[in-house]
Amino acid sequence: MMLIVHWLSEIGAILCALAGVVIVLAKLISVITYCELKLVAMLDSAFKVKKAWKKLKDGKRKNRQ
């Protein structure tokens, strides 16, 4: 009887540790996804600025001619 209780206690501790690992991994994935979305937004913004800058430079060239 004591052996079964001991095994159940060990199994419970292992399951608790695994649950903690799963929670940490879920938070890590959430942070990575958030950073990825921020990076995509920054790159999109930079591309728009580059496109606008090129359009402005092309407009100045046409004005000179």
trRosetta pair geometry for C-beta under 8 A, 3 or more apart (Angstrom, degrees):
i j d omega theta_ij theta_ji phi_ij phi_ji
1 4 6.0 -54 -154 32 32 109
1 5 6.6 29 151 -15 64 106
2 5 5.6 -55 -149 38 35 112
2 6 6.2 39 151 -22 67 106
3 6 5.6 -53 -148 35 32 114
3 7 6.4 32 153 -19 65 104
4 7 5.7 -53 -147 36 32 110
4 8 6.3 31 154 -18 65 106
5 8 5.8 -54 -146 38 30 111
5 9 6.3 35 152 -22 63 106
6 9 5.6 -55 -151 34 30 114
6 10 6.5 30 151 -18 64 105
7 10 5.6 -54 -150 37 33 111
7 11 6.2 33 152 -19 67 105
8 11 5.6 -51 -144 38 32 112
8 12 6.2 37 154 -21 64 106
9 12 5.7 -53 -149 35 29 113
9 13 6.5 30 153 -19 63 104
10 13 5.7 -54 -150 34 32 111
10 14 6.5 31 153 -18 65 105
11 14 5.7 -54 -149 37 32 112
11 15 6.3 31 154 -18 66 107
12 15 5.8 -55 -145 38 30 110
12 16 6.3 33 154 -21 64 106
13 16 5.6 -53 -147 35 31 113
13 17 6.4 31 154 -18 64 105
14 17 5.8 -55 -150 37 31 111
14 18 6.3 31 152 -18 65 107
15 18 5.6 -53 -146 37 32 112
15 19 6.3 37 153 -23 64 103
16 19 5.7 -51 -150 33 31 113
16 20 6.6 34 150 -19 62 103
17 20 5.6 -53 -154 34 34 114
17 21 6.6 35 150 -19 65 103
18 21 5.6 -51 -149 35 36 112
18 22 6.4 37 152 -20 66 103
19 22 5.6 -52 -148 35 33 112
19 23 6.4 35 152 -20 65 104
20 23 5.7 -53 -149 34 32 112
20 24 6.4 30 154 -17 65 105
21 24 5.8 -55 -148 37 32 110
21 25 6.2 31 154 -18 66 108
22 25 5.7 -55 -146 39 30 111
22 26 6.3 33 154 -22 64 106
23 26 5.7 -53 -148 34 30 112
23 27 6.5 29 154 -17 63 104
24 27 5.8 -55 -150 37 32 110
24 28 6.3 34 151 -21 65 107
25 28 5.5 -53 -146 36 33 114
25 29 6.3 34 155 -19 66 104
26 29 5.8 -52 -147 36 30 110
26 30 6.4 35 151 -22 62 106
27 30 5.5 -54 -150 35 32 116
27 31 6.4 32 153 -19 66 103
28 31 5.8 -53 -148 35 31 109
28 32 6.4 31 153 -18 65 106
29 32 5.7 -53 -145 38 32 112
29 33 6.2 34 155 -20 65 106
30 33 5.8 -55 -148 36 28 111
30 34 6.4 30 153 -20 63 106
31 34 5.6 -53 -148 35 32 113
31 35 6.3 30 155 -16 66 106
32 35 5.8 -56 -147 39 31 109
32 36 6.2 33 153 -22 65 107
33 36 5.6 -53 -146 35 30 114
33 37 6.5 31 155 -19 64 104
34 37 5.9 -55 -151 35 30 110
34 38 6.5 29 151 -17 64 106
35 38 5.6 -54 -149 37 34 112
35 39 6.2 35 153 -21 66 106
36 39 5.6 -54 -147 36 31 112
36 40 6.4 33 154 -19 65 104
37 40 5.7 -51 -147 35 32 111
37 41 6.4 33 153 -19 63 105
38 41 5.7 -56 -151 37 31 112
38 42 6.4 31 152 -19 65 106
39 42 5.6 -53 -147 36 32 111
39 43 6.3 30 156 -17 66 106
40 43 5.8 -55 -145 39 30 109
40 44 6.2 33 154 -21 64 108
41 44 5.7 -54 -146 37 29 113
41 45 6.3 31 154 -19 63 107
42 45 5.7 -56 -149 37 30 112
42 46 6.3 31 153 -19 65 106
43 46 5.6 -52 -144 37 33 112
43 47 6.3 36 154 -22 65 104
44 47 5.7 -52 -149 33 30 112
44 48 6.6 31 152 -19 62 104
45 48 5.7 -54 -151 34 33 112
45 49 6.5 32 151 -18 65 104
46 49 5.6 -53 -148 36 34 112
46 50 6.3 36 153 -20 66 105
47 50 5.6 -52 -146 36 31 112
47 51 6.3 32 154 -19 64 106
48 51 5.7 -54 -147 37 30 112
48 52 6.3 29 154 -17 65 107
49 52 5.7 -56 -146 39 30 109
49 53 6.1 33 153 -22 65 107
50 53 5.6 -53 -145 35 29 113
50 54 6.4 29 155 -18 63 105
51 54 5.9 -53 -149 35 29 110
51 55 6.4 31 152 -19 63 107
52 55 5.6 -54 -148 37 33 113
52 56 6.3 35 152 -21 65 105
53 56 5.6 -53 -149 35 31 113
53 57 6.4 30 153 -17 65 105
54 57 5.7 -53 -146 37 32 110
54 58 6.2 33 154 -19 65 106
55 58 5.8 -53 -146 38 30 111
55 59 6.3 34 152 -23 63 106
56 59 5.6 -53 -149 33 30 114
56 60 6.6 30 152 -19 64 102
57 60 5.7 -52 -151 33 34 110
57 61 6.6 35 151 -20 64 103
58 61 5.6 -52 -151 34 34 113
58 62 6.5 34 152 -19 65 104
59 62 5.8 -54 -150 35 33 110
59 63 6.5 34 151 -21 64 106
60 63 5.6 -54 -149 35 34 114
60 64 6.6 36 153 -23 65 102
61 64 5.8 -53 -152 30 33 111
61 65 6.8 26 155 -16 64 105
62 65 6.1 -58 -152 35 33 107
